[in-house]
Amino acid sequence: MTEAKTSLKRTLVGKVVSDKRAKTVTVLVERRVKHPIYGKIVAKSSKYHAHDANGEFHLGDVIEITESRPISKTKNWVATRLVQKAAMV
């Protein structure tokens, strides 16, 4: 059997809004959902703390995070890959 196993872990893509903590980045994930009553498309957002062991992701980067075991009280996501580097101003 040489079939690739599909991962059961959730993955999300979001923007790094804070990289001040050691080995941790705060990622803002936005999603667009339809309002249940009014039918308007509304942007909802959530912030996640993700483990960044090497400190390779910085403010403004768009990254992918993957669900993992609890690493600390608030951290149970791991930063897996860089989707887009932050634009230099």
N, C-alpha and C positions, 0 to 999 in steps of 0.2 A: 504493500500500500504506500503510494507516494503522494497521496492526496494532502493538500494543505488544509490544516485545521482552521476553521473560522473562529475568531475570538468572540467570546461571549461578553467581553468588557465593552462598556459604552465609550465612545469617543466623541469629543466636542471640539469645535474650533472657535477661538475667541482671541481678544486683544489683551495684551499685557498692560495693566493699568498701574501696577506697582511692582518694583523689583528691589525694594529697600531691605527686606528681610534676608537673612542668610539662608541659602538653599531653598528659597520659596519665592514664587511669583504669584501675584493676584491676577486672575484672568476674568475679563468681562465677556460673557457669552450672551449674545442677543438673538432672540428668535421672534418671528412674526406669526401671530395667531389671530384668528378671526374672533371678534367679540361675540359671546354666546347670544346676546339679545339684539344688539344693534347691527351686527354683521360687518362692522368696520374692521379693517386690518390694523392691529395694534402691536407696537414693538414692546416685547417684554424682555427683561434682562436679569441675569443672575451672575453673582461673583463667586468664583471658586479659588481656593488656595491649592496650588499645584507644586509638587516637589521638583526642584531644578538643582540637582546635585552639583553640577559643574558651573552654575551661574552663567550659562550661555545665552539666556533669553533676557532681553532688556525692554524698557518702556516703549510701547508703541508697536512691538512685534506682534504679528498674528501667528499664533501657535496652535497645535493640536494637543489636547490633553486626553489621557486615558484613565479610566476608573481603576483603582487599585485597593489594596488592603489599607486600613487606617495607618497613617504614618505619624500623625500627632492628633491633638484634640480636634483641629479644624481641617487637617489635610488628609484627603483620601483620593487625590488625583495626582498623576505624574505627567509632567510635560514631556511629550514624546518627540515631536518634530517641529521645525520651523516651516511655516507655510509662506510667510512674507516678511521680509526684513522691514523695520521701521524706516520711513523716508527721512533723510537728513534735511534739516531746515536751514 
